[in-house]
Amino acid sequence: MPDSYDRRRAVRSAGLQRFRDTVVGLGGDPVHYAREAGLPVAALDTDDLLIPDAALAAALEIAAVDLRCPDLGLRVAAAQELSMLGPLAVAIRHAPSMRDALECTAEYMFVHFRGGRLSLIGDREGEPGMTGMRYAFGEGVRPLPQAIDMTMLFLHRSIAFLVGGEYGLRSVDLPHPAAAPAERYREAFGVRVHFDRPEAVLRLPVSLFDRPLNGADATLRNLALAFLSRQAPKPASDAAARVYAVLARELGSGSAELADVARVLLIHPRTLQRELAGEGQSFARILDDLRRSRARILLTTTDMSLGQVSRALGFAGQAVLSRCAHRWWGMSPSALRRRAGSHEGAPR
């Protein structure tokens, strides 16, 4: 394994749980595959090594090809248990509700995968009462199919374990062509699976998040959270960029409230506020900057009425737009539009 690999892309070797057993059961040599992928052999049997995510994915791909087993990632995930997440598993298992469990997962995912990100998005098919749980593998990263299959099936099985069975999964999106026959994916997830989609997404009911988890022990959870909070600091969280992206999508059609944006990002509002403060930012400033930028575009490049512009910015009325315009540019929205039309150049 290279000494200088990007530790921002590190994963805990716990992600290889059951890889050795699955490969041996298929007649393969897990040690050989690990070495071919540049993994330390110890990663096969130890949970706490930090290893490159690309090397883990490569080990799965090399083994799948050599063993002629295109569903290897699904097989490994089917054998894995939530307990491989260690203290995070305890915190999740003893959360009072699914929402708390998912917020905890999103907040402390860095302990297991420093580049991963879990968030909620609008339902791609527009079905009422449904949402998308998106798993992002890192900015600009397109991971290999076996690793995607393993991660998404583990996520699905973990949710089912927490609620004690079916939870209303409607379909699955995977960002790669089918590695195995489509029926094999349907068998694994229990629903239809779409391939070559832009992102990895589980489509599930919004009502899932309000479901209580049985047998939660607050003492055990607090102990696990205390341990997790003492772990190495997360890398730069880019919280401002994530908030901006959600607001840019929701402004004018959804909610522009901190609590609702935090819910989409699967993070507690206070945690989101702390992350933004750590970056020298605030929710109000990000929202104001976005509105100013979008207002200028709408006022100077479209014929939308001032009322329409106000609604597009999520304002309660046209008077709010007027007050903001005077604060932003020292003039009314109409004056900004006239100045742009006269080619004098509108203030930024």
JOPEUR-V722554 format. One record per backbone hydrogen bond with DSSP energy under -1.0 kcal/mol. NH is the residue of the N-H (numbers start at 1). CO is the residue of the C=O. E is the energy in kcal/mol with one decimal. If there is no record, write none. Layout:
BEGIN
{{NH CO E} {NH CO E}}
END
This chain:
BEGIN
{{9 6 -2.0} {10 7 -1.3} {11 51 -2.8} {12 112 -2.4} {13 49 -2.3} {14 47 -1.5} {15 12 -2.1} {16 13 -2.2} {17 14 -2.2} {19 16 -2.7} {22 18 -2.4} {23 19 -2.6} {24 20 -2.7} {25 21 -2.2} {27 24 -1.7} {28 23 -2.8} {33 29 -1.8} {34 30 -2.4} {35 31 -2.3} {36 32 -2.4} {37 33 -1.7} {39 34 -3.1} {43 40 -2.0} {44 41 -2.0} {45 42 -1.5} {46 42 -1.0} {51 11 -2.9} {53 9 -1.9} {56 52 -1.8} {57 53 -2.4} {58 54 -2.2} {59 55 -2.2} {60 56 -1.7} {61 57 -2.1} {62 58 -3.0} {63 59 -2.2} {64 60 -2.5} {65 61 -2.3} {66 62 -2.5} {67 63 -2.6} {69 64 -2.6} {72 69 -1.6} {75 71 -2.2} {76 72 -2.7} {77 73 -2.2} {78 74 -2.1} {84 81 -2.0} {85 82 -2.2} {86 83 -2.2} {88 85 -1.5} {90 86 -1.4} {91 87 -2.3} {92 88 -2.4} {93 89 -3.1} {94 90 -1.8} {95 92 -1.7} {98 211 -2.2} {99 209 -1.8} {101 97 -2.1} {102 98 -2.6} {103 99 -2.6} {104 100 -2.2} {105 101 -2.0} {106 102 -2.6} {107 103 -2.3} {108 104 -2.2} {111 108 -1.8} {112 109 -1.9} {113 109 -3.0} {114 10 -2.2} {117 136 -2.1} {119 134 -2.1} {120 264 -4.1} {121 132 -2.5} {126 123 -1.5} {130 127 -1.6} {131 204 -2.6} {132 121 -2.5} {133 202 -3.0} {134 119 -3.0} {135 200 -2.4} {136 117 -3.2} {141 138 -2.0} {148 144 -1.8} {149 145 -3.0} {150 146 -2.4} {151 147 -2.4} {152 148 -2.8} {153 149 -2.2} {154 150 -2.1} {155 151 -2.3} {156 152 -2.3} {157 153 -2.8} {158 154 -2.2} {159 155 -2.0} {160 156 -2.2} {161 157 -2.2} {162 158 -2.3} {163 159 -2.0} {164 160 -1.0} {165 160 -2.5} {170 203 -3.2} {172 192 -1.7} {173 201 -2.9} {174 194 -2.5} {184 181 -1.4} {185 181 -1.1} {186 182 -2.1} {187 183 -2.4} {188 184 -1.9} {189 185 -2.8} {190 186 -2.6} {194 172 -3.4} {196 176 -1.6} {197 174 -2.3} {201 173 -1.8} {202 133 -2.2} {203 171 -2.6} {204 131 -2.3} {206 129 -2.6} {208 205 -1.5} {209 206 -1.5} {210 207 -1.2} {211 208 -1.7} {213 96 -1.8} {221 217 -2.3} {222 218 -2.5} {223 219 -2.1} {224 220 -2.3} {225 221 -2.8} {226 222 -2.3} {227 223 -1.9} {228 224 -2.5} {229 225 -2.4} {230 227 -1.1} {231 228 -1.6} {242 238 -2.0} {243 239 -2.7} {244 240 -2.7} {245 241 -2.2} {246 242 -2.0} {247 243 -2.8} {248 244 -2.8} {249 245 -1.3} {250 246 -2.3} {251 247 -2.9} {253 250 -2.3} {254 250 -3.6} {261 257 -2.2} {262 258 -2.8} {263 259 -1.7} {264 260 -1.8} {265 261 -1.9} {267 262 -2.4} {272 268 -2.5} {273 269 -2.4} {274 270 -2.1} {275 271 -2.4} {276 272 -2.4} {277 273 -2.4} {278 274 -2.2} {280 277 -1.8} {281 276 -3.1} {286 282 -2.1} {287 283 -2.5} {288 284 -2.4} {289 285 -2.7} {290 286 -2.4} {291 287 -2.5} {292 288 -2.5} {293 289 -2.4} {294 290 -2.7} {295 291 -2.9} {296 292 -2.2} {297 293 -1.6} {298 294 -2.6} {299 295 -2.7} {300 296 -1.9} {301 297 -1.7} {309 305 -2.5} {310 306 -2.3} {311 307 -2.1} {312 308 -2.4} {313 309 -1.4} {314 311 -1.3} {315 310 -2.5} {321 317 -1.1} {322 318 -2.1} {323 319 -2.2} {324 320 -2.3} {325 321 -2.6} {326 322 -2.0} {327 323 -1.7} {328 324 -3.1} {329 325 -3.1} {336 332 -2.1} {337 333 -2.1} {338 334 -2.4} {339 335 -2.5} {340 336 -2.2} {341 337 -2.1} {342 338 -1.5} {343 340 -1.2} {344 339 -1.8}}
END
